[in-house]
Amino acid sequence: MATTSIRLDQELIEKATTMAKALNRTPPKQIEHWAKIGKIMEDNPDLPYEFVKRAIVAEAEREAGELKDYDFG
């Protein structure tokens, strides 16, 4: 993946650094996470935040092979 340097507000970087430490991410990964959530929320304004958060977790579980088939019977 290509990377690009961009200028960000220092306060945003400080908040991202604090949250990143708490969530075991790097500050850039925390900012990427916030951007991903923001994009999803803008693309789907009727979805509640909690639904979006759970969808992101479900996607990560699927990518990690942690989902199990559901038996309807």
C-alpha positions as a Python dict, from the first residue, in 0.01 Angstrom:
ca = {
    (1, 'M'): (0, 0, 0),
    (2, 'A'): (129, 341, -91),
    (3, 'T'): (153, 605, 177),
    (4, 'T'): (129, 981, 160),
    (5, 'S'): (231, 1237, 416),
    (6, 'I'): (-37, 1487, 510),
    (7, 'R'): (-56, 1769, 761),
    (8, 'L'): (-301, 1722, 1046),
    (9, 'D'): (-401, 1939, 1337),
    (10, 'Q'): (-178, 1874, 1638),
    (11, 'E'): (-479, 1830, 1867),
    (12, 'L'): (-614, 1552, 1642),
    (13, 'I'): (-277, 1378, 1650),
    (14, 'E'): (-262, 1402, 2030),
    (15, 'K'): (-612, 1259, 2068),
    (16, 'A'): (-530, 982, 1822),
    (17, 'T'): (-211, 903, 2012),
    (18, 'T'): (-402, 872, 2340),
    (19, 'M'): (-671, 650, 2189),
    (20, 'A'): (-412, 445, 2000),
    (21, 'K'): (-231, 363, 2322),
    (22, 'A'): (-555, 256, 2487),
    (23, 'L'): (-656, 38, 2192),
    (24, 'N'): (-313, -106, 2104),
    (25, 'R'): (-291, 74, 1770),
    (26, 'T'): (-45, 315, 1622),
    (27, 'P'): (-160, 677, 1591),
    (28, 'P'): (-180, 650, 1209),
    (29, 'K'): (-389, 332, 1239),
    (30, 'Q'): (-619, 509, 1486),
    (31, 'I'): (-670, 796, 1242),
    (32, 'E'): (-736, 543, 962),
    (33, 'H'): (-993, 374, 1187),
    (34, 'W'): (-1169, 704, 1253),
    (35, 'A'): (-1165, 785, 882),
    (36, 'K'): (-1312, 445, 796),
    (37, 'I'): (-1595, 494, 1045),
    (38, 'G'): (-1656, 847, 921),
    (39, 'K'): (-1676, 732, 560),
    (40, 'I'): (-1918, 452, 643),
    (41, 'M'): (-2134, 690, 848),
    (42, 'E'): (-2143, 949, 567),
    (43, 'D'): (-2227, 681, 309),
    (44, 'N'): (-2501, 538, 535),
    (45, 'P'): (-2646, 825, 739),
    (46, 'D'): (-2944, 618, 858),
    (47, 'L'): (-2730, 353, 1027),
    (48, 'P'): (-2661, 391, 1398),
    (49, 'Y'): (-2298, 406, 1508),
    (50, 'E'): (-2329, 84, 1712),
    (51, 'F'): (-2441, -107, 1400),
    (52, 'V'): (-2147, 29, 1201),
    (53, 'K'): (-1905, -65, 1480),
    (54, 'R'): (-2041, -420, 1495),
    (55, 'A'): (-2020, -451, 1116),
    (56, 'I'): (-1652, -353, 1128),
    (57, 'V'): (-1589, -614, 1400),
    (58, 'A'): (-1777, -879, 1200),
    (59, 'E'): (-1569, -800, 891),
    (60, 'A'): (-1247, -838, 1092),
    (61, 'E'): (-1370, -1170, 1237),
    (62, 'R'): (-1454, -1295, 887),
    (63, 'E'): (-1112, -1196, 755),
    (64, 'A'): (-951, -1378, 1051),
    (65, 'G'): (-1155, -1692, 979),
    (66, 'E'): (-1330, -1672, 1316),
    (67, 'L'): (-1689, -1695, 1193),
    (68, 'K'): (-1885, -2019, 1211),
    (69, 'D'): (-2168, -2134, 987),
    (70, 'Y'): (-2510, -2078, 1139),
    (71, 'D'): (-2740, -2382, 1157),
    (72, 'F'): (-3101, -2279, 1103),
    (73, 'G'): (-3231, -2627, 1192),
}
